[in-house]
Amino acid sequence: MRDISRRGVLGLAAGAAAAGLAGCAGHRPGGGHGAAGAPPTPSVSGSKGRPSASASPSPSVRTIGDGSTADTGPQPHQPVVERLEPGQTPPQFVVFSWDGAGELDNGLFERFRKIALEHDAKMTFFLSGVYLLPESKKRLYKPPRNRVGACDIGYLTDAHIRATLQQVRLAWLEGHEIGTHFNGHFCAGSGSVGRWSPADWRDEIEQAVGFVENWRTHTGFTDLPPLPFDYRKELVGGRTPCLLGQSSLLPTAAGLGWRYDASGPGGSQMWPGRKHGLWDLPLQAIPFPGRSFEVLSMDYNMLANQSVNSTRGNPAHYPAWQRQARDAYLAGFRRAYETNRAPLFIGNHFEQWNGGIYMDAVEEALRRIADHQDVRLVSFRQFADWLDAQDPAVLEKLRTLGPGQRPAGGWRRFLAQERSLSPSSSTTSPS
């Protein structure tokens, strides 16, 4: 993958205000990669992007539109959602999410799918819709307030589109969530998503869904099976480019029936509330080892504070930067795990910035976090399912705990009486 755009890093400047800004710059893909995998559910595997399974769907599957997607029923490998009992210690939820979610030569999508399988983890993949649109068809994309075909992250090669389709399919079958990172990733100028109206967001979302529902027509691929989900039902949340434009997005997202948004420009390690009826699940300020300020819980913001505007900093610093990024994630985890049990949200990109140190850092952090008792590695959608199942009085009490604040008298005493008269529930989360 080539360097991010020359507009520079929309991350954090060193200083006390470091945790207040966030995001990612345009990332320009290139090259070719074939994906393979062996999940515990029916899958497509092969080499150089050539699937070994038939592209024809099962007779019991309802194909949608041109056959690019299909309703195959409830998503497999979803957890049972249980309401907290009075005085019960909350689980420690951790959500690993990925912006863009395109599979390139580096094979990072497949790498983290396999790591997730090893630890029974579920993740959220925020797919950029244009990653399923060939550059030869780019004029089909009409971005709000930008010229036709414009795209600040570039388009994937046909080989990468093929690999991305395979990985998205496998990810969903393994229980991961497919959200959206929208399309053109416009973060600057008059066409920035920060200037968009609710109507602009509706247009952008419809186009993102359309690229998923019509990849077969757009690519001409006839040998790949459909994506095994109805994307209009699957899509219940997203993250905006550079964490911009949430205030205008939320009315549109609420109107579409979305359940959460992960676009907040930075939050604290506290239990979440709602905005416009959606769960507000922002990236969070976490301790930054060796520094006097906190950093946002995303690989890009680690980079912004380590190598400033460069994705290829001095290699001599790579080992120390990797440890610092890993230890930041672990410090954020420990602060929540040992005190208020607030969920931890970690954002990533399938990138090899600074020699790939952020991928190694997040992998090591995930493996260490997974070893702890009461940890649940879930998708944003699964976490929203859990929140929806809880007693509102319990959630309200949890929200009184600040970052690093322990419950007075311990969990048994703190939550002993926080229960309304509504009946308890134990159900399988909706697909």
Residue, then its C-alpha position, 0 to 999 in steps of 0.5 A: m500500500r502506498d503512503i497516505s495522502r499528502r494532506g498529512v495526519l489528521g491525528l493528534a499533535a503532541g501536547a495536553a490536547a492530544a486526545g481531542l482529535a482523531g481520524c485517518a488520512g487517505h490510504r492509497p491501495g495497490g498490488g494484488h493478493g489472493a485470500a484463503g481461509a478455513p473457518p468453522t462454517p462453509s467458506v470459500s478458499g483458494s489461491k490468487g483469488r480463485p474460489s474453490a466453491s461454486a458461485s451458485p447459491s443454495p436453493s434455500v438461499r434468497t438472492i438479492g438484486d443481481g445476486s451480489t448478496a443473499d439472505t442466508g438466515p440468521q448469522p452464525h456464531q452469535p453469543v447469547v445475550e444475558r441481563l446482569e443479575p443484581g450485584q453481578t460484576p459486569p463483563q469487560f467488553v473489548v471491541f476491535s474494529w477496522d476502518g476500510a476493511g480492504e484486503l491487500d497484498n499484506g493479507l492483514f484482513e485474513r491475518f486478523r480473522k485467523i487471530a480472532l478464531e484462535h481467541d473466539a473473538k468477534m470484530t467489526f469491519f467497517l467496509s468502505g463501499v468503493y472498495l467493491l467498485p472497480e476504478s474503471k467504473k468510478r463515475l458510478y460514484k457521485p459523492p456529495r459535494n465532490r466531483v463525480g468519481a472522486c475518492d480520497i482513498g483510491y480504488l482497489t485493483d480487481a484482484h484486491i476487490r476479489a480478495t476483499l469479497q472473499q474476506v468479507r464473506l468469511a468474516w460474516l460467516e465466522g460471526h463478525e460484523i460488517g459495518t460501513h466506513f462509507n465511501g470517498h473518505f473526504c476529510a478536508g476542503s469544501g467537500s469534507v464530510g464535516r460539512w455534509s448535511p443529513a441528506d448528503w449522508r443519506d445519499e452516501i449511505e445509499q451509494a455504499v449499500g448499492f456498491v455492496e449489492n451490485w458488485r457482481t454487475h460492476t466487476g463482472f465476476t461470475d465465479l464468486p458466491p454472493l455475500p451471505f447477508d442482506y446488507r440493508k439488514e446487516l448495516v446498523g452502524g458505522r464510523t465516519p472518515c476522520l471522525l467528522g460529521q457525526s452531528s449531521l449523520l445521526p438524524t439520518a442513521a436514526g431514520l434508517g434504524w441504525r443502532y449505534d454510531a462509532s464516529g464520536p471525535g473522542g470519548s472517555q473510558m466510561w459506560p456509553g449513553r445514547k445520541h439521537g436514540l443510537w448508542d454513542l460508541p466513540l474511540q476513547a482517550i487512554p494512557f500513553p506510556g511515557r507521555s503526560f497526555e492521553v492518546l485516542s485508542m486508534d493506530y493512526n493516533m499512535l502514529a500521529n504522536q510518534s512519527v508526526n506526518s510520516t508513515r515511514g518514520n525512523p526505523a530505529h524507533y520502531p521497536a520502542w514505538q511498537r511497545q508504546a502502542r501495545d502498552a497504551y492499549l493494555a493500559g487502557f484495558r487495565r484501567a477499565y478492567e480493574t475499576n469501572r469495567a467500561p468497554l474498551f474500543i480500539g480502532n485500526h486500519f489494515e496498514q503497514w505504517n512504520g513497518g507494520i508495528y501497529m499491526d504487531a502491537v494490536e495483535e499482541a495486545l489482543r492476545r494478552i487481553a484475551d487471557h483475562q477472566d470475564v473478557r468478552l471480545v465482541s463486535f459493536r453490534q453484539f455490544a449494542d445487543w447486550l446494552d439493549a438487554q440490560d435494565p436501564a437503571v443498571l446502565e444509568k448507575l454504571r454511567t456514574l463511574g468515571p474513568g478509573q473509578r472503582p464501584a464504592g463497596g465493590w460490585r455486589r454492593f454497588l449494583a445490588q439494588e439497581r434493578s427496575l421492575s421489568p423482567s429479566s431476559s436471556t435471548t440470542s442476539p438478533s442477526 
